[in-house]
Amino acid sequence: MSRFVDRVTVHVTAGNGGHGCASIHREKFKPLGGPDGGNGGRGGSVILEVDPQVHTLLDFHFRPHLKATNGKPGEGGNREGRSGQDLILKVPDGTVVLDTDGRMVADLVGAGTRFDAAQGGRGGRGNAALVSKARKAPGFALLGEEGQTRDLVLELKSVADVGLVGFPSAGKSSLVSVLSAAKPKIADYPFTTLAPNLGVVSAGETTFTIADVPGLIPGASTGRGLGLDFLRHLERCAVLAHVVDCATLEPGRDPVSDVDALEAELAAYQPALAADTGLGDLSERPRIVVLNKADVPDAEELAEMVRPEFEKRGWPVFVISAVAHTGLRELTFALAELVQRYREERGTPVARRPVIRPIAIDESGFEVISDPAQPGGFIVRGPRPERWIKQTPFDNDEAVGFLADRLNRLGVEKELVKLGAEPGAPVTIGDVCFNWEPSLGTIDDVPVTGRGTDIRLEQNDRVGAAERRHQHDVRRGLASDDEDDL
């Protein structure tokens, strides 16, 4: 049995960028071939795309964790790594994307509309792209960036021209089944529809869509029952049709009181997308009243009694029987006229383009603040320093020296001196904390040593092969723990 899901939470992760390659060209009879390490490939992005053939968010309900592929690392010979493949997720028309705080980040309406849910990480630069006047043969490459990870809420708000509103078992599903080719569930016992049913109706030269919105009850606008989930599907409807059960036997109910109760809920519900759709509040949409089940004895007489009350409000009234197929032709053409009038007032719709609302970020800036967790320590914040930290392989001294040059040119060292940082002060950038040593100078001021090394970094904590062999012999009792034995 198929299920209708109109609200899900998804966890999307873009692919990581591939690492750059550190390579030197070697070929017979061609000395000093130079660096030829290629850049890493870009990580794949996660993209949401509207597909008219998709009508529910059911797939994301069972598979909420989605990840794009990573980029491939670069290779020697100036060969760049292959970019990761974008993960394109098909969503229904009318899907709204929210962040975890409830803020709307995208409104996907129209076939082919796209939204980048998570951006793939950029690939690291190879050593061929790091060549400079002072560093002609870099012995390192930059690491690829991690892909973006986000938690998003997807909400489906049905896109239909006419929305049928009414109490449970008012005959809305039956009306959709006789006006269109849709086949919703219909039974001879009381029950309420749990998923909107969409149908396509033709009246002369006008074709429009009609939605059977699940039954509402008093208090729906405040969340009683599943009211908020149901009202969500009315936000995009241009015309609202009240379907009233004129044959109900429940005490205290009559057509006028039913419509008044639903009108109160519609007036209380404020659609979140009123400004975006341009349709205004639900209380301002055109109305039409459909008095159903006129084939039941005394129902038609009751419908004629309440007709003047609705006509006083300026609402067209139609007495029909969805079971006996009476009064349907007049209703169909009346709905088509209202829809056509709305389309003429709105004008010819233009294909929607993705709207990107970037957050302004000054990547050239940074700030240095005192570290509350470490006395005398500092924290450096900024998009560029934090990105450079993630790109640096800290097991390579030359790469660390390259990072120091970039931070120095950005002005981080001057800012630390200005704030009174002492030599050896702990400085944290991103997830890395190191002891600051001032006045290291730039690569232009010191001689260039072997690849992968930097003379400015006198301390080297890496354990060499000879020391590892000595420690192994000490554990076995074959040598004493004395540095002279090395």
C-alpha positions, 0 to 999 in steps of 0.5 A, a space after each residue: 500500500 502506497 504512503 503519502 509523506 509530506 514532511 521529512 527531515 533529511 541529513 545531506 552531506 556533500 563529497 569531500 574534495 580530493 587532495 592535491 598531488 606532490 610530484 616531480 617530473 622525472 624523465 631520462 635526459 630531462 633533468 630538473 623536470 619540475 613539479 607536476 602534481 595535479 589538483 584534486 577534484 571537487 567533491 560532489 554536491 547534493 542538489 534538490 530538483 523538482 520532478 513532475 513525476 514525483 508526488 510524495 516525499 516517501 523516499 526520503 522518509 525511509 532514506 534520510 541520510 544522503 551523501 554525494 561522492 568524493 573527488 579523486 586526488 590529483 596525480 603526477 603529470 599535471 593530471 587533475 583528479 576527477 570531480 565527484 558526481 553530484 547527487 540529484 534528488 527528485 522532489 515534488 512540485 511545491 516542496 519548501 526547504 527549511 533549516 533546523 531553526 524553521 527558516 525557509 531557505 528555498 521554495 521549489 515550484 516549477 519543473 526543473 527548479 533546483 536548489 544546492 542543498 550542500 556544496 561539495 568541497 574544493 579540491 586541494 592544489 597540487 605542487 605544480 599550482 603552488 610554484 612561486 618565485 621563492 618556492 620553485 619546487 614545492 615538496 607538498 600539496 594542499 589537502 581537499 576541503 570537506 563537503 558541507 553537511 546540513 540538516 534540512 526539513 522538506 515540506 510538501 505544499 500541494 500545487 493546485 488551482 482549486 482546494 476542496 475544504 470540508 469536514 470529514 466525510 463531506 464527500 470531497 473524495 467522491 467529488 474529485 473522483 467524478 470531476 476527474 480521472 483520479 481514483 481516491 478511496 471512497 467507502 460507505 462508512 465514515 472516515 477521513 482522507 489522510 493524504 491530498 488527492 489531486 485531479 485534473 479537470 477539463 471544462 471547455 478550453 480551460 483545464 485546471 487541477 483540483 485537490 481534495 484536502 483532508 478533512 478539517 475540524 475546529 481547532 485545526 489552525 492551532 494544531 488540533 488533530 492533523 490540522 496544520 498538516 492539512 492546512 499546509 496544502 491550501 496555501 497555494 490554491 487560488 480558489 477554495 470550495 466549501 464542500 458541505 454535507 447536507 445529509 449529516 445526522 450529527 447533532 448541533 451541525 448544519 451547513 451554515 455552522 459547518 462553513 462558519 467553523 471552517 472559515 474561522 480556522 482559515 482566518 486563523 491560519 496564516 500561511 508562511 508563504 503569503 508574501 512569496 506566492 502573492 495570494 495573500 491570506 486564506 481568508 482572502 481567497 475566492 470562495 464557492 459553496 458546494 452543498 453535497 448529497 442532495 440525493 438523500 431525502 430532505 437534504 435538497 430541501 435543507 440546501 435550498 433553505 441555507 442557499 440565501 445565507 451564503 448568497 448574502 456573503 457573495 459566494 456562488 452556491 451549487 447544490 449537487 450530488 456526487 453519487 447521482 452526478 447531478 449539478 456537476 456540469 454547472 459546478 465545473 464551469 463555475 470553477 473553471 471561470 474562477 480559475 481563468 479569472 485568476 490566471 488572467 489577473 496573475 498574467 502568464 507565469 514565467 518559468 521560475 529561476 533558482 533564487 540564491 540568497 548568499 550570506 555576506 562574508 568578508 573573506 579578507 577579514 579575520 579577528 583575534 580574540 583572547 582564549 577564555 580556556 587558556 590564560 595568555 592564549 588567543 583564538 584566530 577566527 576568519 574564513 580564510 585562516 580556518 580554511 587554510 588550516 584544513 588544507 595544510 598537512 601538518 606532517 610536512 614542515 614545508 607545508 607548515 612554513 607555507 601556512 605561516 607565510 600565508 598567515 603572516 601576509 594576512 596580518 595575523 602575526 601583526 595582530 598578535 603582537 598588537 594584542 601583546 602575545 608572548 612567544 610560546 603563547 597557545 594560538 588556536 585556529 579552527 581545530 588546531 592549537 599551536 605555540 606561536 613563535 614570532 618573527 619567523 620571517 617569510 620564505 623570501 628571507 631564508 634559504 630554501 632547504 630540501 623538499 618537505 623541510 623548512 629551516 625556520 622550523 627547528 623543532 621536529 617532533 617526527 620520529 626517524 627510522 633510526 630512533 624507531 629501531 633503537 626504541 624497539 631494541 630497548 623494549 626487547 632488552 637489546 639496548 640501553 635507553 641512552 641517546 649515545 647508543 643511537 
